[in-house]
Amino acid sequence: MSTWYVYCLGDEVTNEMLGGARGLNDAPLGLVEHGGLAAVVSPFEAERVNVTPENALTHNRVNAALLTRSTPLPFRFGTLAGEARLAAFMESQGDALRATLGRVRGCVEMSVKIIWDVEAARREAAGPEPETPAEGGGGSGTAFLLSKRREILGGEALRIRAEAVAEWFDGRLSDVVRESRVTVNPAGALVVRAAHLVERGRIEEYRARVQALGEERAASLRFLKSGAWPPYSFSDLRP
């Protein structure tokens, strides 16, 4: 039974769109079709896919090429499946897949990572150092408890600050994006990761808005921007 490496799935994909392109290990691309859906695949002989920069770039290259002519749903990197399993997946999940395709159609994924000075934010969140207890006022044990209390309260304050950054950023973009996926990491320098589903016709408007937001908070935040990408963050395909 043949095993396929699976790149993406769509309801607009045709063999003509593949244009003789090659996939992992320079294998030819093809389609597995069922019920008006088509999965883009290439033959694969090994039992698992090596996680290498070359393989990851190839996976994205195939998806990105199709993005220029349609809006595919990408599979996770490393997805392998037989033809029968793929067909059964498209049969059993057909309605949900078509609904997801409708949701992302005509859109791309734009990504922004927000960096902050986590140590400065931590110090501001924690507040001033507790005063050293006077002699007879509890000694080192009291000082330790005060320090731990300050650390706990500082951690909570840091979380609130980080979530406020995420809410500010996502809220200021809500009228130019179709959907958002935002994660917050208060303890890290990379404090916010945001993926936005943006209609193709609004990409430049989105970029201008992100640029303006970066300039607004340039003193405390740094933005790392990328895209347009296939909608990886808005697709969770598992055959």
Order of alpha helices (4+ residues) and beta strands (2+ residues): beta-alpha-beta-beta-alpha-beta-beta-alpha-alpha-beta-alpha-alpha-beta-beta-alpha-beta
